[in-house]
Amino acid sequence: MKAKENAFLIFTALLMVVGIYFLGYRVVRTEFSLVLSLYSSLFGLMIFWFFYSKKRTVDWKAVFLVGFILRLVLFPSIPLWSEDFARFLWDGELLNLGFNPYLNTPNQWVQLHSEDFSAYLALLYDRMNSPGYYSVYTPFNQFFFWLGAKLGGGSLIPGLLVLKGILIIGEIAVFFLLKSLLIRFGIGSQKLIFYWLNPFVILEVIGNLHFEGLVLLFLLAVLFGLERKHRLVSASFLAFAVGLKLVPLILAPGFLRIRSKQPWFWMGLGVISLVLFLPLLIDQSWRNFFQSLGLYQGKFEFNASIYYLGREVGYWIEGYNTIAYLTKGLSALTLLLILFLAFKKKINQTKDWIELWIGCYWIYLLLQPVVHPWYLIPGLGLSILTKKIGFLVWSLAVILSYQAYGNHCNVEYPIVLVLEYSLVCVGLIYDYRQHYFTFPIKLLKK
């Protein structure tokens, strides 16, 4: 009987390998029907592995091996669903050549430095989706890009392999940190399968080369430090998380609870953050960096929820797209809600930090005008350490956002957005149902 079960598990693992291969090498994002069917099938196989492992003793060597192989399958691939990698390698190559990637847009650089415009840079330039914008990637992120250029030797595939190698190492570290924290918190360690075998994570981190997997690693290291009462360790990794992507700044209000009695925390956070962002002061790079961030926030729209509802109200009242005002208003609302949550939430143990951070990510993502799929990765990873399923549901539903690439004009169909966010709402209600149902009763009793 056990031999048959093992054979069936191997068969399902092979199906996952085949599915990941096709999504990583053969199926472009414009083939939405095929993307949806293959992705849903892989998600279903992950669910099968979870319930199978829940009924039996988990063979973690087998689980780890399957997840590692799935990532290894995509290791030599060129991303099919995102062009961001071209900008990563472009910025890295400029740094390797001795140029500041913040000073000029790619369009400007080509005109000013035509003598340095190699065939490799031309290849990256042709693949880039935003050559008219200054780089929006932090100096710490640029370090990894430079490493890819330096070790990649001015070639596309070697450069990609370096970056993917870094991300795979990060994913392995995430696996062991999550497993350790799950055991420490007394939560069923089977939940790790929802991250390690999740096609969403594998495709977005290794397939599409996004660094949110490393952000999650740093946030988990912060939790590990908090659990062990190592404030300086927590501060250091929080600085690394913010230094890699600015989004973890939304978690900062919660740390106002750590006051002057923990000077090492604030000193560590301040010093490391200063070092990581210091390169922005070179040639006033910060101006171009924040200019592009501002344009990004005030111009682009994708896969939003509350923002789209607000935009329709703006059309009804003003007769035009009020994005310039709406994004500022929603950013202010995001800050106020996160501050409210940070000061309202009681922090007695490490689990409370996790709950707070998940809430912060929900607020941030639901109020954003642009929600690319990979933005969910830190929230998903953190939710693995709780009994919440909202981000897991969203990691399935978010594949619907790729529908926009299935037509020539990249038009998002309202019915698809409604379906996606209806599923998200189901997950949210499940996670916070006790609060939703008891809050009105508490108000009536007052």
C-alpha positions, -999 to 999 in steps of 0.1 A, spaced: 0 0 0 28 24 9 46 17 -23 14 26 -43 11 58 -23 47 68 -29 43 60 -66 12 83 -67 31 111 -49 59 108 -74 34 109 -102 18 141 -89 53 156 -84 61 149 -120 28 165 -131 38 196 -111 73 197 -128 56 194 -163 31 222 -154 58 245 -141 80 238 -172 52 247 -196 43 279 -177 80 289 -174 91 281 -210 61 276 -234 31 295 -223 32 333 -226 10 355 -205 -12 365 -235 -25 329 -236 -47 335 -206 -70 304 -209 -40 281 -209 -23 301 -181 -54 299 -160 -60 261 -165 -24 251 -159 -20 274 -129 -52 262 -113 -42 226 -118 -8 232 -101 -26 249 -72 -49 219 -69 -19 196 -67 -4 217 -40 -37 215 -20 -36 177 -25 -1 175 -10 -12 196 19 -41 173 28 -21 142 21 6 154 45 -19 165 71 -32 129 75 3 114 77 37 122 90 53 147 67 83 135 48 100 169 48 129 157 27 104 148 -1 86 181 2 118 201 2 131 181 -28 99 186 -49 99 224 -42 136 227 -49 133 208 -82 103 230 -92 125 260 -87 154 244 -104 133 238 -135 129 275 -139 165 283 -131 178 287 -167 146 302 -180 142 337 -194 111 353 -177 81 351 -200 56 371 -179 76 401 -169 101 424 -185 115 438 -152 146 416 -155 158 437 -184 159 468 -162 176 448 -134 204 437 -157 205 472 -174 211 490 -141 236 464 -131 255 467 -163 257 505 -160 271 501 -125 296 476 -138 307 501 -165 311 529 -139 278 548 -146 252 560 -121 219 543 -130 199 570 -113 213 599 -133 197 592 -167 167 573 -181 177 546 -205 165 568 -234 188 596 -222 217 573 -216 216 558 -251 218 593 -266 246 605 -243 268 574 -243 263 559 -278 300 548 -278 293 525 -248 261 511 -262 271 475 -266 251 447 -283 242 434 -248 228 467 -237 209 470 -269 193 436 -262 183 447 -227 171 481 -240 148 464 -266 133 442 -239 127 470 -214 92 482 -207 100 516 -192 130 532 -209 116 567 -204 117 565 -165 145 568 -140 153 537 -120 130 531 -90 151 503 -75 169 510 -42 207 510 -39 206 477 -20 186 462 -48 211 477 -72 239 458 -54 223 425 -65 219 438 -101 256 448 -101 265 414 -88 245 398 -117 264 420 -142 298 415 -126 295 377 -124 274 374 -156 302 387 -178 280 409 -199 257 382 -211 220 377 -206 217 341 -195 247 341 -171 234 374 -156 200 358 -151 215 327 -135 234 348 -109 202 367 -99 182 335 -98 208 317 -79 206 344 -52 168 341 -51 169 303 -49 194 305 -19 169 330 -3 140 306 -9 159 278 8 165 300 38 128 310 38 119 272 39 140 265 70 130 297 88 93 291 82 96 255 93 115 266 125 89 293 133 60 270 126 73 244 151 81 272 176 46 286 174 30 252 176 13 255 143 9 225 119 41 225 99 22 212 69 12 248 62 47 253 49 35 234 18 13 264 10 45 284 4 70 259 -7 49 242 -34 28 272 -43 30 278 -81 24 315 -74 56 318 -54 77 296 -77 66 315 -109 69 350 -95 102 346 -75 122 323 -97 103 324 -130 97 361 -132 127 371 -110 111 393 -83 129 401 -51 99 400 -28 110 365 -18 142 381 -2 120 407 15 101 378 31 133 362 42 144 394 59 110 398 76 111 363 89 146 370 103 131 400 121 106 377 137 133 352 146 152 380 163 121 392 181 113 357 193 149 353 206 149 388 222 177 399 199 166 435 191 197 444 172 193 414 149 156 424 143 166 460 136 193 449 111 170 427 91 142 452 91 166 477 76 176 452 50 139 446 41 133 483 38 166 487 19 156 461 -6 120 473 -12 105 504 4 71 487 11 81 472 44 82 508 57 45 503 63 55 480 92 75 508 109 47 523 130 44 491 150 80 494 161 72 527 179 62 504 208 100 497 212 110 528 230 142 542 244 147 512 267 158 494 236 184 519 221 203 491 202 172 485 181 168 521 169 206 526 166 209 495 145 179 504 123 191 539 118 228 532 110 221 503 86 193 522 69 216 552 65 243 531 49 219 513 26 204 546 13 235 567 13 243 561 -24 211 581 -33 230 613 -21 256 608 -49 250 634 -76 216 640 -61 203 607 -73 175 608 -48 157 635 -69 153 612 -99 146 582 -78 117 598 -60 105 615 -91 100 581 -108 83 568 -76 59 597 -77 51 592 -114 46 555 -107 21 563 -80 3 590 -99 1 575 -134 -2 537 -134 -32 515 -126 -34 478 -125 -54 451 -106 -67 476 -80 -98 472 -59 -108 502 -37 -89 525 -59 -110 515 -89 -142 521 -70 -129 556 -60 -119 563 -96 -155 555 -108 -168 579 -82 -143 605 -95 -156 600 -131 -191 605 -119 -184 637 -99 -156 653 -120 -160 637 -154 -124 627 -157 -98 603 -141 -89 618 -107 -58 596 -102 -36 626 -92 -59 634 -62 -72 599 -55 -37 583 -51 -27 610 -26 -59 606 -6 -56 568 -5 -19 571 5 -30 594 34 -58 569 43 -33 540 42 -10 558 66 -38 567 90 -52 532 91 -18 516 96 -11 540 125 -45 532 140 -39 495 137 -3 498 151 -14 516 182 -46 496 187 -31 462 184 -18 447 217 17 432 213 24 406 239 43 380 219 58 374 185 25 361 170 10 395 177 37 411 155 27 387 127 -10 396 130 -1 433 129 21 430 98 -5 410 79 -31 436 87 -7 463 74 -2 445 42 -39 441 37 -45 478 42 -16 487 18 -26 463 -10 -63 470 -9 -58 508 -12 -31 507 -39 -37 518 -75 -12 491 -87 -12 456 -73 12 434 -93 9 397 -83 44 395 -67 34 422 -42 15 395 -23 45 373 -15 55 389 19 19 388 31 15 352 20 46 341 37 37 358 70 2 343 69 17 308 67 26 314 104 -11 319 113 -44 302 108 -54 328 82 -61 318 46 -68 352 30 -35 356 13 -35 320 2 -69 325 -15 -55 356 -31 -24 337 -44 -49 316 -63 -72 345 -74 -44 368 -84 -37 348 -116 -69 364 -129 -50 397 -131 -31 382 -161 -63 384 -181 -53 419 -190 -25 406 -211 -48 383 -231 -60 412 -253 -41 436 -275 -50 467 -255 -43 452 -221 -78 460 -210 -89 447 -176 -124 432 -177 -145 444 -147 -161 410 -144 -127 393 -139 -117 419 -113 -150 414 -95 -144 376 -95 -108 380 -82 -118 404 -54 -149 384 -45 -126 355 -37 -103 378 -18 -133 390 2 -143 355 10 -108 348 24 -109 381 44 -143 374 59 -131 339 69 -100 353 86 -117 380 105 -153 366 107 -153 368 146 -145 404 145 -170 412 118 -198 394 135 -192 406 171 -183 442 164 -219 454 157 -231 435 188 -205 453 209 -216 486 196 -253 479 205 -243 469 240 -225 502 246 
